Amino acid sequence: MQAVSPLRLLFALAWFNSVPVDWLARFMIQIHISKTYLYRLPMPQPTDDG
């Protein structure tokens, strides 16, 4: 397992808790979310430069 920087973890947490991602996930599925649907969501890639 590869170590992930705290900044990247915070970025991912903020992304998954955002309103647009919530709307997109609810639009894609009706009942519950699984890894399959999570992998389909667009995920911007931050840089560790700051």
Biopython code that builds the backbone (N, CA, C, O; Angstrom):
import numpy as np
from Bio.PDB.StructureBuilder import StructureBuilder

atoms = [
    (1, "MET", "N", (0.845, -1.175, 0.000)),
    (1, "MET", "CA", (0.000, 0.000, 0.000)),
    (1, "MET", "C", (0.891, 1.238, 0.000)),
    (1, "MET", "O", (1.867, 1.320, 0.744)),
    (2, "GLN", "N", (0.540, 2.179, -0.834)),
    (2, "GLN", "CA", (1.353, 3.378, -1.001)),
    (2, "GLN", "C", (0.910, 4.460, -0.011)),
    (2, "GLN", "O", (-0.286, 4.665, 0.200)),
    (3, "ALA", "N", (1.873, 5.141, 0.588)),
    (3, "ALA", "CA", (1.563, 6.221, 1.523)),
    (3, "ALA", "C", (0.977, 7.409, 0.767)),
    (3, "ALA", "O", (1.433, 7.750, -0.324)),
    (4, "VAL", "N", (-0.032, 8.029, 1.355)),
    (4, "VAL", "CA", (-0.698, 9.183, 0.746)),
    (4, "VAL", "C", (-0.497, 10.376, 1.670)),
    (4, "VAL", "O", (-0.647, 10.262, 2.886)),
    (5, "SER", "N", (-0.161, 11.510, 1.089)),
    (5, "SER", "CA", (0.088, 12.699, 1.903)),
    (5, "SER", "C", (-1.205, 13.181, 2.558)),
    (5, "SER", "O", (-2.284, 13.003, 1.993)),
    (6, "PRO", "N", (-1.110, 13.787, 3.737)),
    (6, "PRO", "CA", (-2.303, 14.315, 4.404)),
    (6, "PRO", "C", (-3.045, 15.343, 3.550)),
    (6, "PRO", "O", (-4.272, 15.423, 3.604)),
    (7, "LEU", "N", (-2.309, 16.128, 2.763)),
    (7, "LEU", "CA", (-2.948, 17.123, 1.901)),
    (7, "LEU", "C", (-3.841, 16.450, 0.855)),
    (7, "LEU", "O", (-4.947, 16.921, 0.587)),
    (8, "ARG", "N", (-3.369, 15.362, 0.272)),
    (8, "ARG", "CA", (-4.176, 14.624, -0.713)),
    (8, "ARG", "C", (-5.400, 13.993, -0.049)),
    (8, "ARG", "O", (-6.479, 13.968, -0.640)),
    (9, "LEU", "N", (-5.244, 13.488, 1.163)),
    (9, "LEU", "CA", (-6.385, 12.907, 1.875)),
    (9, "LEU", "C", (-7.440, 13.969, 2.171)),
    (9, "LEU", "O", (-8.635, 13.721, 2.008)),
    (10, "LEU", "N", (-7.005, 15.146, 2.603)),
    (10, "LEU", "CA", (-7.949, 16.235, 2.862)),
    (10, "LEU", "C", (-8.650, 16.674, 1.583)),
    (10, "LEU", "O", (-9.844, 16.971, 1.592)),
    (11, "PHE", "N", (-7.904, 16.713, 0.488)),
    (11, "PHE", "CA", (-8.492, 17.082, -0.795)),
    (11, "PHE", "C", (-9.571, 16.080, -1.197)),
    (11, "PHE", "O", (-10.664, 16.471, -1.607)),
    (12, "ALA", "N", (-9.265, 14.785, -1.078)),
    (12, "ALA", "CA", (-10.241, 13.751, -1.432)),
    (12, "ALA", "C", (-11.464, 13.829, -0.527)),
    (12, "ALA", "O", (-12.590, 13.682, -1.002)),
    (13, "LEU", "N", (-11.264, 14.057, 0.758)),
    (13, "LEU", "CA", (-12.380, 14.185, 1.691)),
    (13, "LEU", "C", (-13.270, 15.364, 1.316)),
    (13, "LEU", "O", (-14.495, 15.243, 1.312)),
    (14, "ALA", "N", (-12.665, 16.493, 1.003)),
    (14, "ALA", "CA", (-13.442, 17.669, 0.600)),
    (14, "ALA", "C", (-14.182, 17.407, -0.706)),
    (14, "ALA", "O", (-15.328, 17.827, -0.866)),
    (15, "TRP", "N", (-13.535, 16.717, -1.635)),
    (15, "TRP", "CA", (-14.165, 16.423, -2.933)),
    (15, "TRP", "C", (-15.395, 15.539, -2.755)),
    (15, "TRP", "O", (-16.452, 15.831, -3.314)),
    (16, "PHE", "N", (-15.267, 14.460, -1.982)),
    (16, "PHE", "CA", (-16.389, 13.542, -1.809)),
    (16, "PHE", "C", (-17.509, 14.142, -0.962)),
    (16, "PHE", "O", (-18.642, 13.664, -1.021)),
    (17, "ASN", "N", (-17.219, 15.173, -0.181)),
    (17, "ASN", "CA", (-18.251, 15.833, 0.612)),
    (17, "ASN", "C", (-18.834, 17.057, -0.085)),
    (17, "ASN", "O", (-19.644, 17.771, 0.505)),
    (18, "SER", "N", (-18.438, 17.306, -1.317)),
    (18, "SER", "CA", (-18.931, 18.482, -2.027)),
    (18, "SER", "C", (-20.317, 18.230, -2.614)),
    (18, "SER", "O", (-20.694, 17.089, -2.884)),
    (19, "VAL", "N", (-21.056, 19.299, -2.805)),
    (19, "VAL", "CA", (-22.414, 19.216, -3.351)),
    (19, "VAL", "C", (-22.419, 18.677, -4.785)),
    (19, "VAL", "O", (-23.249, 17.821, -5.094)),
    (20, "PRO", "N", (-21.526, 19.140, -5.677)),
    (20, "PRO", "CA", (-21.565, 18.597, -7.046)),
    (20, "PRO", "C", (-21.334, 17.089, -7.111)),
    (20, "PRO", "O", (-21.992, 16.398, -7.888)),
    (21, "VAL", "N", (-20.414, 16.576, -6.311)),
    (21, "VAL", "CA", (-20.161, 15.133, -6.324)),
    (21, "VAL", "C", (-21.351, 14.388, -5.734)),
    (21, "VAL", "O", (-21.724, 13.326, -6.231)),
    (22, "ASP", "N", (-21.946, 14.931, -4.685)),
    (22, "ASP", "CA", (-23.139, 14.315, -4.105)),
    (22, "ASP", "C", (-24.255, 14.250, -5.147)),
    (22, "ASP", "O", (-24.916, 13.222, -5.292)),
    (23, "TRP", "N", (-24.459, 15.343, -5.865)),
    (23, "TRP", "CA", (-25.504, 15.366, -6.892)),
    (23, "TRP", "C", (-25.206, 14.353, -7.986)),
    (23, "TRP", "O", (-26.091, 13.608, -8.407)),
    (24, "LEU", "N", (-23.952, 14.325, -8.448)),
    (24, "LEU", "CA", (-23.579, 13.411, -9.519)),
    (24, "LEU", "C", (-23.753, 11.957, -9.086)),
    (24, "LEU", "O", (-24.267, 11.139, -9.849)),
    (25, "ALA", "N", (-23.332, 11.636, -7.876)),
    (25, "ALA", "CA", (-23.472, 10.264, -7.382)),
    (25, "ALA", "C", (-24.943, 9.878, -7.271)),
    (25, "ALA", "O", (-25.319, 8.767, -7.645)),
    (26, "ARG", "N", (-25.776, 10.778, -6.763)),
    (26, "ARG", "CA", (-27.207, 10.477, -6.641)),
    (26, "ARG", "C", (-27.869, 10.384, -8.010)),
    (26, "ARG", "O", (-28.822, 9.625, -8.183)),
    (27, "PHE", "N", (-27.382, 11.138, -8.973)),
    (27, "PHE", "CA", (-27.915, 11.074, -10.327)),
    (27, "PHE", "C", (-27.577, 9.728, -10.978)),
    (27, "PHE", "O", (-28.392, 9.163, -11.707)),
    (28, "MET", "N", (-26.362, 9.219, -10.707)),
    (28, "MET", "CA", (-25.913, 7.973, -11.321)),
    (28, "MET", "C", (-26.595, 6.744, -10.722)),
    (28, "MET", "O", (-26.848, 5.766, -11.426)),
    (29, "ILE", "N", (-26.887, 6.796, -9.440)),
    (29, "ILE", "CA", (-27.451, 5.624, -8.767)),
    (29, "ILE", "C", (-28.712, 6.009, -8.028)),
    (29, "ILE", "O", (-28.982, 7.191, -7.814)),
    (30, "GLN", "N", (-29.474, 5.021, -7.643)),
    (30, "GLN", "CA", (-30.747, 5.293, -6.989)),
    (30, "GLN", "C", (-30.766, 4.897, -5.516)),
    (30, "GLN", "O", (-31.362, 5.611, -4.711)),
    (31, "ILE", "N", (-30.144, 3.797, -5.136)),
    (31, "ILE", "CA", (-30.314, 3.281, -3.785)),
    (31, "ILE", "C", (-29.060, 3.449, -2.924)),
    (31, "ILE", "O", (-29.106, 4.125, -1.896)),
    (32, "HIS", "N", (-27.960, 2.852, -3.323)),
    (32, "HIS", "CA", (-26.726, 2.928, -2.544)),
    (32, "HIS", "C", (-25.528, 3.016, -3.485)),
    (32, "HIS", "O", (-25.634, 2.760, -4.684)),
    (33, "ILE", "N", (-24.402, 3.380, -2.912)),
    (33, "ILE", "CA", (-23.195, 3.555, -3.724)),
    (33, "ILE", "C", (-22.197, 2.442, -3.398)),
    (33, "ILE", "O", (-22.080, 2.021, -2.247)),
    (34, "SER", "N", (-21.498, 1.981, -4.396)),
    (34, "SER", "CA", (-20.477, 0.956, -4.219)),
    (34, "SER", "C", (-19.180, 1.444, -4.867)),
    (34, "SER", "O", (-19.140, 2.514, -5.475)),
    (35, "LYS", "N", (-18.135, 0.653, -4.728)),
    (35, "LYS", "CA", (-16.842, 1.032, -5.309)),
    (35, "LYS", "C", (-16.937, 1.221, -6.817)),
    (35, "LYS", "O", (-16.255, 2.072, -7.388)),
    (36, "THR", "N", (-17.776, 0.432, -7.452)),
    (36, "THR", "CA", (-17.939, 0.548, -8.902)),
    (36, "THR", "C", (-18.356, 1.955, -9.291)),
    (36, "THR", "O", (-17.814, 2.521, -10.240)),
    (37, "TYR", "N", (-19.305, 2.523, -8.574)),
    (37, "TYR", "CA", (-19.774, 3.874, -8.877)),
    (37, "TYR", "C", (-18.751, 4.925, -8.459)),
    (37, "TYR", "O", (-18.600, 5.944, -9.132)),
    (38, "LEU", "N", (-18.052, 4.686, -7.360)),
    (38, "LEU", "CA", (-17.021, 5.636, -6.932)),
    (38, "LEU", "C", (-15.923, 5.758, -7.981)),
    (38, "LEU", "O", (-15.424, 6.856, -8.229)),
    (39, "TYR", "N", (-15.544, 4.648, -8.593)),
    (39, "TYR", "CA", (-14.497, 4.679, -9.616)),
    (39, "TYR", "C", (-14.946, 5.431, -10.863)),
    (39, "TYR", "O", (-14.102, 5.913, -11.619)),
    (40, "ARG", "N", (-16.242, 5.544, -11.096)),
    (40, "ARG", "CA", (-16.757, 6.253, -12.267)),
    (40, "ARG", "C", (-16.827, 7.766, -12.063)),
    (40, "ARG", "O", (-16.915, 8.512, -13.038)),
    (41, "LEU", "N", (-16.790, 8.226, -10.819)),
    (41, "LEU", "CA", (-16.872, 9.662, -10.551)),
    (41, "LEU", "C", (-15.583, 10.353, -10.988)),
    (41, "LEU", "O", (-14.494, 9.819, -10.776)),
    (42, "PRO", "N", (-15.695, 11.527, -11.593)),
    (42, "PRO", "CA", (-14.476, 12.252, -11.968)),
    (42, "PRO", "C", (-13.760, 12.750, -10.716)),
    (42, "PRO", "O", (-14.387, 13.316, -9.820)),
    (43, "MET", "N", (-12.471, 12.543, -10.658)),
    (43, "MET", "CA", (-11.691, 12.942, -9.490)),
    (43, "MET", "C", (-10.525, 13.797, -9.943)),
    (43, "MET", "O", (-9.597, 13.284, -10.568)),
    (44, "PRO", "N", (-10.549, 15.104, -9.642)),
    (44, "PRO", "CA", (-9.399, 15.935, -9.999)),
    (44, "PRO", "C", (-8.171, 15.491, -9.207)),
    (44, "PRO", "O", (-8.292, 15.020, -8.076)),
    (45, "GLN", "N", (-7.014, 15.640, -9.794)),
    (45, "GLN", "CA", (-5.772, 15.227, -9.154)),
    (45, "GLN", "C", (-4.988, 16.457, -8.700)),
    (45, "GLN", "O", (-4.453, 17.192, -9.530)),
    (46, "PRO", "N", (-4.919, 16.684, -7.387)),
    (46, "PRO", "CA", (-4.161, 17.840, -6.895)),
    (46, "PRO", "C", (-2.665, 17.564, -6.972)),
    (46, "PRO", "O", (-2.233, 16.419, -7.104)),
    (47, "THR", "N", (-1.904, 18.614, -6.889)),
    (47, "THR", "CA", (-0.455, 18.454, -6.827)),
    (47, "THR", "C", (-0.020, 18.630, -5.384)),
    (47, "THR", "O", (-0.707, 19.289, -4.603)),
    (48, "ASP", "N", (1.096, 18.057, -5.028)),
    (48, "ASP", "CA", (1.623, 18.195, -3.674)),
    (48, "ASP", "C", (2.420, 19.483, -3.511)),
    (48, "ASP", "O", (2.985, 19.731, -2.445)),
    (49, "ASP", "N", (2.471, 20.307, -4.559)),
    (49, "ASP", "CA", (3.246, 21.548, -4.521)),
    (49, "ASP", "C", (2.600, 22.613, -3.648)),
    (49, "ASP", "O", (3.267, 23.551, -3.212)),
    (50, "GLY", "N", (1.327, 22.473, -3.396)),
    (50, "GLY", "CA", (0.683, 23.453, -2.533)),
    (50, "GLY", "C", (-0.333, 24.178, -3.256)),
    (50, "GLY", "O", (-0.988, 25.053, -2.689)),
]
sb = StructureBuilder()
sb.init_structure("model")
sb.init_model(0)
sb.init_chain("A")
sb.init_seg("    ")
for serial, (resi, resn, name, xyz) in enumerate(atoms, 1):
    if name == "N":
        sb.init_residue(resn, " ", resi, " ")
    sb.init_atom(name, np.array(xyz, "f"), 0.0, 1.0, " ", f" {name:<3s}", serial, name[0])
structure = sb.get_structure()
